[in-house]
Amino acid sequence: MLHGVIERHGVDVFHAREGKIRKVLSETALTFADVEELVAICSADRRLVKRILSEPDISKTRDEQKMLVNAVDGRSIAALKDVHTACYNYGERSISRTDGEFDDGKYVYTIVPARKQCLNLVRPAASAGYDLDIPDTVTIDRKEYKVVSLADGCFEGNRDIVSVSLPAGLETIGRNAFCNCSSLSRIELPRHLKSIGDNAFAYTAVESVVFQGYLEEVGNMAFYTCRGLRTVEISKRTGQIGLGAFAGCSSLETFTVSDKNGRFMFQDGVLYSRKQDRIVQVAGTFRGKLSPPRSVLTVEQYAAEDCVGITELDLPLSVTSLGAYAFKGCTGIAKAKFPTSLERIGEGTFEGCTSLRTIDVPDSVKVIGKGAFRNCTSLETGEIAGTVRYRDQRIFEGCTGLNRITIRKNSEHVAADFPKNTRVKFTHE
């Protein structure tokens, strides 16, 4: 962490005035007490601090250390020694080899197959710390290797990480690389990054994301349930955004899409495919009635999950398919209009839509997925005109308020497919 401060601001910052030192250190994950301790030491006598930090061999500064200890009333100056270590020892770690892996004391790497002098970061060698500063290059046997990829799950579940500085030449971030790093709030994606794996930043605290010029692919659930995420900028080359990449991002306000991007567009709180035939993602802060244009054919899986501000769903005649969990957790939807063109309602599509009171599903619908209306606790009545399978699908599981449902008599069903107190009516049409 201190090495990162030195790289960004230079060692001279520790000779600076008290206010500047405090400002720089407050941007790190150091505790308030640690910041104040280091500020007090560095401010006690800037001349002595400079002499200590300018000498690579700290053993030659014993006299200066004693004088500085006196200047801080006999307190330890161990924090300043940590700064000295960050200045001179960080970049001189030896590289050890074990079964094709290279350990520089902080990270473990492997050589990327068929790539000359390129490395894949596999995992941290020790505690990863608060502010990750992953190097651009690593020297092995006097040869310089570029760090071009982060392995699947390399930092998964590390809840101490607050920020990450990624290598300039990084091309790939693997699946689950930072998944469940719940304190991670700051990330700057490098210019040459090409792909982000499935779940790479899921359940993190990132607040904004900028896709740089070379990013082509964003994996499924890549930023799933990043509840602090507010803005996303999509570059001209981004051609694939995976299913549920931004699902559950309840604070997401807007997507800024490059004018040169031929795959996506953002309009009225919704990210569409450029042809507007698919709803890719509804912004988490969307409010009111969702009424897509007539060109929409499909609502993708997880597209509006946990968008609690949607109050009504008015789907155009063009829509044929609603993806799995598309409106899961949309607790504000009280009314849903299904078009006569609709053919498929996916698994869990309306699960947990606790304000939905009635449904009228047209006979064009031939498939209703498992748990499609699970836990819609306010659902009272419904009619499903088409012949669909209910057997073992648990379509209305947890719908404790369902009084009456009308279905086709020739549908595959048994009494147990409906809540215990539900009156089932049949139509022969």
Salt bridges, closest charged atoms under 4 A:
GLU7 OE2 - HIS3 NE2 2.94
ASP12 OD1 - HIS15 ND1 3.62
GLU18 OE2 - ARG22 NH2 3.15
GLU36 OE2 - ARG22 NE 2.87
ASP45 OD2 - ARG47 NH2 3.85
GLU64 OE2 - ARG51 NH2 2.68
GLU101 OE1 - ARG123 NH2 2.87
ASP104 OD2 - ARG93 NH2 3.35
ASP131 OD1 - ARG186 NH2 3.75
ASP141 OD2 - ARG97 NH2 2.00
ASP152 OD2 - ARG175 NH2 2.89
GLU171 OE2 - ARG115 NH2 3.18
GLU253 OE2 - ARG230 NH1 3.23
GLU300 OE2 - ARG278 NH1 2.20
ASP306 OD2 - ARG227 NH2 3.91
ASP314 OD2 - LYS289 NZ 3.55
ASP314 OD1 - LYS337 NZ 3.84
GLU351 OE1 - ARG374 NH1 3.07
GLU380 OE2 - ARG357 NH1 3.40
GLU397 OE1 - ARG374 NE 2.96
GLU397 OE1 - ARG394 NE 3.70
